[in-house]
Structures are given as structure tokens and as C-alpha cells.
Amino acid sequence: MQAKLESRPSVRRCAVTGALGLALLVAGLPAATARDTGPDLSRYYDQKVIWSACEDMEAPKDLQCGKVTVPLDYDRPGGRTLDLALARYRATGDKRGSVLLNFGGPGGSGVDELAAGGKEFMHLTNGYDVVAFDPRGVGRSSPVTCGPATVEIIEATDGDEKLTDPQDVLRRLRDAAADCAKHSGPVLRHIGTVEAARDMDVMRQALGDDRLDYLGFSYGTRLGAVYAAQFPDRVGRMVLDGVDTLTEPLTEQGLAGARGQQTALENFLDWCVEDIACPFGQDARQARRLVEQVVASLDADPVPTGFGEPFSGQDMVGAMGQALYSRELWPSLERALAQLMESGDTSGLEGFVSGGVGFPVRDRTGIAVRGNTGAGLTDPEDIPMDNLPAALMAINCADDPDRPSAAQVAESLGRLRTRYEEASPVFGRYRLTQVLMCYGRPKGTDYIREDVKDLDTARMLLVGTRGDPATPYRWTEQTADRIGPSAVVLDNKGEGHTGYASSECVHRKVDDFLLYGSLPPDGSSCGSESSQGGDE
């Protein structure tokens, strides 16, 4: 699922679902029995994770950290290696193994997410070690970076006037792609979901599990589906929540995001106008027009942030988009918009994207990829500040085989612009620029689009939320059809992105499956929380 990149240091660290990135240059497709065929991977599959206290990071005392070593290139396992960061909460009950988590993105640090939000998963420690990881190219696992080119990429596509000269935009994007490759080093050629899924199988073995028990959110559902296609006989209890598309091109993903966020915005405004404190008044139709006017006004005349940088209408759109992922954030979004409307204070809106913390711009270009001795983890202070957007671009374009020519892009841009603005007068322009982000980068793999289907695996649970602004419910149905009879769909009739954290019903059914193997019937549903969150 796509996510807009942000140029300011205060808005670059949010873990969002996205669909941008760079190509995976590997020969051939991964085999389902990767340990037993092809190059000898025994040195990687024979390792065990050594756990210790988490150092150099703010983390709960009961969180432990470790690492696994994987080959940079699975076709040449005797060459360079990468170390991947892991974190876990130990099982407190009768342990049946480990459950591996991926929180989505792509590009967000799983270790940081588990440290910050681990309480959501404590019930799973009744049977599991709960484990998260930084995928290759992310966080402490040899982070990629574009250096100063990250800002160039964003500025090249930021604004209506830029899109009137697509050839200039494409030239700048091509030059920036070359800079990303230069700053990131060799890991950039071996990044993407296909490789990350192979890494997860090494983790599974290193954790001592015969099968992979897994809980993936948003982009993490794509990662889980790819794992299941590569290693069907090693799938344990797998849950995919907020199901991503496996087939739609970037243009259609962007349109889906624009439509979903427009619907979420309208739902938010319907709620807001019932409150006398709503900064847009008490008429929903007028509130929608006013939002569009404020965005246009800020684009024409940005206001300064606390850092002295301009805050534009597109910055406002990006912040609203993040807040709309969860209904629980609506009161905070209302207050943040009131701050902006009443005094020009942008801090509340910035907080939705940065977690309330501003970070200075830093250009860290060193990449931890070494020879046969192993890479070592990257120190937290050495993680480049643009790692999230750089990894988001790298991973998602690695998964996308479409590379239209400059002439094709220029010819289609006007038509696409009309479609995006029709999908959302607020989010359409914001989403449109994303379809250009892979230009100048190598073609991605076609494995996901062509081969992740008709899977002969253990049954897995797919959770789709009807009001999800990021991963529309139809993607759950489409992905379930592609997976085949192994897919069991849970219909969450609620709002927000994913269901596990927002619906008690979903939370209970997911935990029951992971802990006890109890699957709900295919096609069963959870009611909205406003109707007591019960089953239907």
C-alpha cells in the first residue's frame, strides 16, 4: 500500500504502509525448499539466536535483543553477509514456539515498534516468544539511504507546477535513483519482499521452530503471503491483517489509497461537526469544502513550523492521512486542526507523522555490509534519518515489475491526474506523485504478481476491515481468492487500518487462532465497536 514521502525531518519517521522502491536483482526464483536445493545455506540454517539485554536503545527491561546472519545474495551464500536485528518478549506460559511479527510499512523498524507497542501482544506470550525484526535495509539491519537525494525526490514531484514538465521531473528522479544506489551500497541490489521472506525462514530455523507462526499487518501481509508461496510446507499459524494487494500496479494502489482516505476524511468530518468545537463548523458539506480551501491556501502560502520550515497544504494532507488510519485519533486530529485554524500552530499535525518528536537532518552514508565475517548491526545513532522513505521506495519498487518509459509517463499523466482528483479532491494530488517514484530504478520482480497464488499450505486467517482507508476490503477478497482454499476470511465491519488493535472481537479471534489453533468459519464477521464489538 502506498504512502507519501515527507521531506521535513519532523515528518519522516512514521511507519506507514507504502508502495514505492527499488528492484531486486537476483537470478531465478526462490525454491520452496531453499535449504535443501541450490547453493549450500547450511551455515545460516544451523545458527541459533543468542538473546541479551537491549543496549543503546530505549526499551522495556523485559525486552531482549538478538540477531541472525543471512547472505547478502542467496545465490552466492559464501559471499557477503548481513546481520538482521531481532527483539523478543519471552513466553510466560507453556511455550509452543515463537510468533514472528511484521508491523507493515514497508520501511519501519520492527524492533522499535515492538519496544514501543508491545503491550498489544502480551497475551500472546501465554504461548509464544513474541519476536519482531528489522528487515534487510531497515533500521539496524544495514539501513539504506538516499542521502540528500531523498529531498530531491520529494521536491521533484511536490506541487502542481512540477507535473506540467514531466520530462524534467523524470530526469531528476533518474539522477536521484543513481544517488540512492551510491549512498546505500550493495544491500540496495538485494532488497525487497522476496529476499525478506527468505530471511524469515532463516529466522524460523534460528528460533528453533519447525513451522513459522506469523502475524503480519498491512505490508506485512504481502510478506507473509510471499513466505507462504516460497515455503508452503513450513507455514504454521499465519494471520494477515489489513490485507495488501498482490496484483495491482502502483497507479491503482494510489487510487485505492486516495478513495479510502477521502472516505475516512468524510467519516471524520461527519463525526466532527457533531461537536461544537469542530473547527469546520456544524455542517458536514460545508466542512468538506472548507478543508479543501485550507489545503489550497496553505499550498499557495505555507505557514512556518516551529523549526522555521514551511508547512504546506500537502503537509496538512499527509498528517491528516496518518491520523485517519485510526478512529481513536479523531479527537486528537480535531484539536490539531483547531490549533492550525485558530493560531497557525502546526505542531499538533506534525505530531501525527513524527510521534511528536522532531529530528535534525543527518546524512549517514555508511552501510554495514562486509565480507564473510558478518556485517554487524548498525548503531541506532548511525541509522540515516531518511531510512524509512528510502527503504519504503527500495522495497516496494523491488516488488513492482512495471517500468513505463518516459514517453508513456508523460502521455498518461494528464489522464491519471483527472482520475486521482475525481477519487479525492483532498488526497488525489498527494497520491498521484507516488506513481513516478520508481522511475530510473531497475525493474522489480514479477514473482509476487505471477507466482503467489494457489498455495498448498496450512489454513491461514485473513482479516479485512470494511472501513480501512489504506487496504480496501476488496483486497482481502482478491488475495484470499489467489491464495485458494487455505485462506479463511474474517470480515471486520469497523473503521481504521487493520483490526487487531481496534476491535476486541478481531483481537480475540486472532489470539484464539495463534494460541489454540481455533479458526473462525470462513466468511464470519466482527461487528463494529459501536455495536458492542460482538460477532455477527
Secondary structure, 3 states (H helix, E strand, C coil): CCCCCCCCHHHCCCCCCCCCECCCCCCCCCCCCCCCCCCCCHHHHCCCCCCEECCCCCCCCCEEEEEEEEECCCCCCCCCEEEEEEEEECCCCCCCEEEEEECCCCCCCHHHHHHHHHHHHHHHHHCEEEEEECCCCECCECCCCCCCHHHHHHHHCCCHHHHCCHHHHHHHHHHHHHHHHHHHHHHHHHCCHHHHHHHHHHHHHHCCCCCEEEEEECHHHHHHHHHHHHCHHHEEEEEEECCCCCCCCHHHHHHHHHHHHHHHHHHHHHHHCCCCCCCCCCCHHHHHHHHHHHHHHHHHCCEECCCCCEECHHHHHHHHHHHCCCHHHHHHHHHHHHHHHHHCCCHHHHHHHHCCCCCCCCCCCCCCCECCCCCCCCCHHHCCCCHHHHHHHHHHHHCCCCCCCHHHHHHHHHHHHHHHHHHCCCCHHHHHHHHHCCCCCCCCCCHHHHHCCCCCCCCEEEEEEEECCCCCHHHHHHHHHHHCCCEEEEEEEEECCCCCCCCHHHHHHHHHHHHHCCCCCCCEEECCHHHCCCEC
